[in-house]
């Protein structure tokens, strides 16, 4: 799973079929070629090249820009069916089926090295638009690019932060507010034949409204006094927000034979917290990951270890509050420090199943070893997902069974962790235009 500058979007958008706006492409080609064509009208003596050289120059220029498309558009619609054994209402109704989100995706490139990529999701359950990513990029060379805007933090097995689990539904590092998490900042990526490097600076989260809880991914945000999920009788003060986070990492891909590749990599991040209640230093945070990605034909596998820590300064507005837990924008508490071990296995093959032409079998597993000793988050978390993905054209269906333990922060069980297993049956449908 290596970054490809020709496929700049995150992994989820490899599902889309971005539609180029051909009229704009033609206009751009002609506009960019005019400076070369204009040389034919220069007075004798000024244009020293032969007619053949001029035509070669024109052809080379057109060949360079013919694949530059200034605007591609795609629209995605996703529905979700969930039957959860820990939810009495879900059991009585035999599950819930609802429209989950609408995705609007745009991207484009220009002849001067500039490009852009943007995806906004209208999440129906939150009734708002949120940026998955929105950035402007510039190619410094064929191997080095820089981007600025709403970007994924470079943390986890995607090197640049683009990794998802196979189910595209639940991933413990994601639900902890770490992997595949967009923030406001800048990022630069270097990609050679087998080497990939990424460095970033994130100024703050991507919040766009006065509601700190409304966002694309879970984040540590300042939201004042809350009643944590599963602990309605308790008050927890969430007064810190992340600022000035530096990140970076690298990966190297070994070509083992003509069909298999092994990528080994590491990445991490470190930054500060600002306490909005005391208007002072709120502490600091860091995270680091090591991973291995393997592919051989239709088989894919990933192993990852990710460790993190939130060091929260004692808050005089919340004396005596535990610092073993920290609050997320979802209203859930997570361990302030822990280690997540993850594995991903998949096998993809052609199929002839009604309308579907491809099938992928997958198994994802996460284990969170909690470093907390308080009553909120001391229990370890486990996530286990077995499922299939069916594909035809730009229509995708994921059918999965999720079993989890102490996963209230990831909507994988009862509101209060009770050290028991829960099971959830899911069907996700996505259609892209």
N, C-alpha and C positions, 0 to 999 in steps of 0.2 A: 504494500500500500504506500506508494510514493507520490509525492506532490508532482503535478504536471502543470506547467504554466499554460498549456493549451486548455486545461480543464480547471479553471481557477476557483470554481465554486466548491463549497464543502460537500462532503460525501453524499449527503441526502439529495443534492441536486443532480447527481448522476442519473436520477430517475426521470428527470424532466426532459422534454423535447423542445429546447429553446428555438423559437421561430425567428429567423432573420428577416428584417424588413428590407426586402430586395430593392425597392425604389431608392431608399436612402443609400444602400450599398453602391448602386450605379452612380448616383450623384457624387458620392465620395470618391469613387474611382476616377471619374472625369475631373473633379476638382483637383485631386492630388496629381493627376497626370498633366494638367495644363502648364505648370512651370516648365516641364520637359518639352511639351509640344511647342511652347512659345519660342524655343530656341530656333525653330525652323524659320522664323520671321526676322531674326537678327541680321543686321547688315553684314555684307561680306567682310571677312577679316576678323570679325568679332567672334564668330562661331567657327573655331578652327577644326572641329571634328568632321569626319566625312559623313555622308548620308547614312552609310551603313552603321557607323558608330552611334549616330543619333537614334536610329531605329532600335539598335541593341539596347541603348540606354532606356528608351521608352518601354521596351519589352521587359527589361529587368525591373523597372519601377512598377509596372503593372503586376508582374509576377509576385513582387514583394507585398503588394497591398490587396491582391485579389481575394485573399481569405480574411481580410479585415472587415468585420461587420459592425457598423456603429450602433446597431440596436437589435437585440434579440429579446423577445418577450415570451413568457410562459405563465400559465395560470394553472394552479393545482387545487383540487378539492379533496378533503379527507374526511371519511366517516369512521366511527369507532363503535364497536359493540363490546360490552364488558359484562360478564357474569361473575360476581365475586361472592365466595362463600362466607366472608366475614361481614357482609352487608345484608341485613335482614330484608331490606326493601328490594335489593337486587335479587335475592333468592326468591322472594314472593312473586316478583314480576318476570322471573326467568331472564334477568339481565336488562340492560338499558342500551338502546341503539340511538346514536345522536350524531349530528354533524359536528366535527371537531374543529376544523380550521379551513381557511382559504389562503393559499399562497400566491403572491404576486412576485415574479422573478424577472429581472431585467439585467442585461449585461451587454458589453460592447467593447470594441477596440478601435484605435485610430492609428494613422500612419506614423505619428510622432512618438510612439511608445506609450501613450496614455491609454488606459483602459479603466473600466469601472464594472462593478458587480453589486447587485442589490437584491435582497429577498426580504419581503415584509409579509408577516403572517397575521391574518385576522383570526385571532383565537376566540371562537364563539363563546366558550364557557366564560372567558374573561371580558368579552365584549369590547375588544380593543385591538388596534394594530400594533405590532411589535417588530422591531428589526432583528432578523436572524443574523444579517450582516448587511452593511451598506458602506462601500469604500471606493475610493479612487486610487488607482495604482499607476506606477510608472516603471517601465523596464529600463533599468540602468544599463543592461547588456543582455545578451542572450541567456545568461545564467543568473543574473541578479535583478531582483525586483523589489520595489518598496511600495507599501500600501498605507493609507490613512483613512480613518473613519471608525465605523463599528466593526470590530474584528474579533475573531475567535482567539482566545488566549492559547499560546503554544504549550499545551499540557496534555499528555496522554499519547496513545499509540498512533495518532495521526500526524505526529511530529509538529505540524503547524496548528493543531487543535481541532482537526476536522473529523476525528474518529467517532463513530456511533457503534452501538451494539447491533447485532444482526436483525433484531426485531424492530429497530427504529422506534421503540416504545419505552423501554426502561433500561437504565444504565446507572449503577450506583455512583460512579465518579461524576456523572452528569447531575444527578439529583443532589449531590453534596455541594453543587455550585462550583465545581472545578473543571472537569473536561467539557469540551464543546460549549464553552461559555463566552458570549460576546461582551466586550467592553469597548469604551472609547479610547482610541490610541493610535499608535503607528506600529508597523511590523515590516521587517525586511526578510526576504527569503532568498537563499542561494541554492541552486540546484545544478550539480554537475552530473556526469553519467551515473555514478553510484552514490554520490555524497549529497546530503541535503542538510542545510543549516538554516536556522530561523532565530531571529532576535526581535524583541518587542518591548514597548513601553506603553502601559495602559494608565491613563490619567485617573479615570474613575469609571463607574458603571454606566450603562447606556440608558439610565432612567430618562424618560421623556415627559413625565407628568408628575402631578403632585401626589399621586398614589404610589408609595414605594413598593407596594405588593404586586403591582401590575407590571409584568415584564416577561420576556421571552423565555428565560431560563432562571432557575433559583439563584439568588444572590444573597450575600450578607449585606443588609441594608439597615440604615437607621430608621426605626419605626416607633420608637418610644416604648411605652408599657404595653405588653401583649399578654394574652392568655394562651400559652403554648398549646399546640395540638395535642389532645389527649390529657391535658392538665388544666381544665377549665377553672379550677379553684385556685390556681397559682398565678402569680404575676411575675413576668420576666421582662427585664429592661433591655431593649435592643437599641443601643445608642451609638453604635459605631458603623462607619462605612469605609470601604477600601479606597486608598489613594496611592498614586505613584508606585505602580507595580511593574517591576522589570521581569522579563521572561526570556527564555532562550533554550535551545536544544539542537540536537543533530542526530542524524541516522545514516547508516551505511548499508547498502543493499548488495548482497553477494548473489551472483548468478551461479547456482549450483549445477545446472545443466540447461538444456534448451527449454525446459518447461517449468522449472522450479526456481523460486527466489526466496532468500531469507534476508529480512531487514532487521537490524539491531539498532536500538536508539535509546537516547535519554533526553529528558527535558525537565524544566522546572521554572518556578517563579518565586519572587519575594517582593513584599511591599509593606506599606504602613496602613494603620487605621487612624481615622480621625473621629473623636468623640463629639457629636453634635450637641450634646447636653452640656458638657463642661467646656466646649470650645478649645480643646487641647488634645494632646497626644492620646490616642486610644489603644495603642499597642502595635503589633505587627503580625504578619502571617507569611507562611512559605509552604511550598509543596514541591515534590520531586517525583518523577516517574522513570521507570526503566521498562522497556518493552521489546518484544520480538514478534514480527509479522512473517508468516510463511504462506506461500501459495504454490500450488502444483496442479496445473490444469484446472479442474473444477473445485479442487479442495483448497480451503483457506483456514488458517488458524492464527490466533493471537494469544500471547501471554503477557500480562502486565502486572507490575507492582507499583502502587502509588501511595506515598506517605505524605501527610500534611500536618500542619499545626497552626492554630490561631492563638497567639499570645495576647490576651486582653488585659489591659491595665485596669487596676481596681477603680471602679466608678463610684465617686462619692455620692452620686445621685441614686445609687442602688447598693447601699452598704450591705456587706455580707452575702451578696449574690454569688452563686457558684461561677467559677471560670472554667469549669470542665465542659460546659455546653455553650453553644452559640446559636443564635436564631437566624433562620433564613427568611426570605421574602414570602415564602409559602405559609409562614406561621408555625412551621415545625422547628424543633431543636435538633441539632446534630452534635456528635462529640467534637469538642474543640481540637482534639488531635486523634489521629488514627491511621491505619494502613489498610488499603483495599487491594486484594488479590483478585485478578480477573482472568478468565479464559474465554475464548471465542472459537467455535468450530463451525464450519459450514461446508456443504458440498452442493454444487450447482450442476444441473444437467438438463439437456433438452427434454421436452415432454410434449405429449399430445393429450391434454386433459381438458376437453371441451374447448373453451376459448383460449386457454392458457398454453403457451409454447415453451415455457421454462419453469423449472421447479428448483428451489433451494431448500435443503434441510439444514437446520442449524440448532446449536445448543450453546447458550451463554450462561456463565456462572460468575457471581461476585461474592466475595466474603469480606466484610468490613470488621476488622479487629479494633474495637473501640478502646481508646485510651482514657475514657471517662470513668469516674467513680461515683458520680452523683445519681440521684434517682431518675433523672430525665433520660440519660443517654448511655448508661453503663453497659447495656446489653449489646452483644455483637449482632451484626446483621448478615443475613444470607439471602441471595437472590438466585433463582434457578429458572431459566426459560428454555423450553423446547418448542420448536415450531417449524413451519414451512412457509416459504414465500413463493407465490405463484405470479407469473408475469406474462403479459401479452402486450406488445407495443409499449404504450405509456400508461397502462393500467396495471396496478399492483395490488395483491392481496396477501396480508400476513395473517396466519392463523397460529396462535400460540397458547401454551399453558404456562402460567407463571406461578411458581410456588415460592413463598418468601417467609422470612422470620425476622421480626423486629424491624420492619421496613415502613414505619408510619410516615417518615419523611419523604418516601417515594411512592405514596399512595398504594403500597403493596400489601396492606393489612389493616387491622383495626386502628383507630385513632391513637390508642395507647398501646405501646409495645407490651406484650405479655409473655414473651418467650415461647410462643406457640406458632405452628405453621399455618399459613393461609394459602388458598388456591384461587386463581383467577383465570378465566377463559377469555381470550381476546380475539377479535377479528378487526383488522384495520384494512380499509380500502382507500387507495389513492389513485386519482385520475388526473393526468396532465394534458393540457392543450397547447 
